[in-house]
């Protein structure tokens, strides 16, 4: 089943008096449960494509269907609702709130959804157990290692059972062993929950685990291969 279908998407940015085309005629289908790696050199359009999939930016032209609905026609409030209910985000810099505990950081998306407290508690504790951080629930991010902080970010992305998790260079700030452990964890969660993962990455370890690799060059799909 297709979760996202992109047809002829172009994205142009204005820089001073010039127009820069970041994406040029992207056609892409992403299936439920897929572990997809988007690769390419810096400036190839990886982050822009991730932002379109994540309903953070709109295409200049073309259409994007999310679970069958054309999100290019939605209002900003409707897009925010999709991001809250259907999408999870993992960043290379973790983006955790330093004043909150591990548990509070993970629980935060459920607060935004106004989820009932009993359900928040149940879901938060369950996902913390899955990522191996239940013993660190009361710690602050500053008390954790980089790998533990990324596990918190993964738990936060998954706590609301999203359709897609978008990960922007999630291993870039981790050492080799920690990065491998984090990737194994994400692959396990992908298989267990059938959650779709889409990565923007330069990391060959992610490419090795990916179901499919999509290569971007100069804003266009240069080639793709199954692994």
Buried (B, 14 or more C-beta within 10 A) or exposed (E): EEBBBBBEBBBBEEEEEEEEBBBBBBEBEBBBBBBBBBBBEEBBBBBBBBBBBBBBBBBBEBBBBBBEEEBBEBEEEEBEBBBBBBBBBBBBEBEBEEEBBBBBBBBBBBEEEEBEEEEBBEBBBEBBEBBEBBEBBEBBBEEBEBBBBBBBBBBBBBBBEBBBBBBBBBBEBBEEEBBBBBBEBBBEBBEEBEBBBBBBBBBEBBBEBBBBBBBBBBBBBEEBEEE
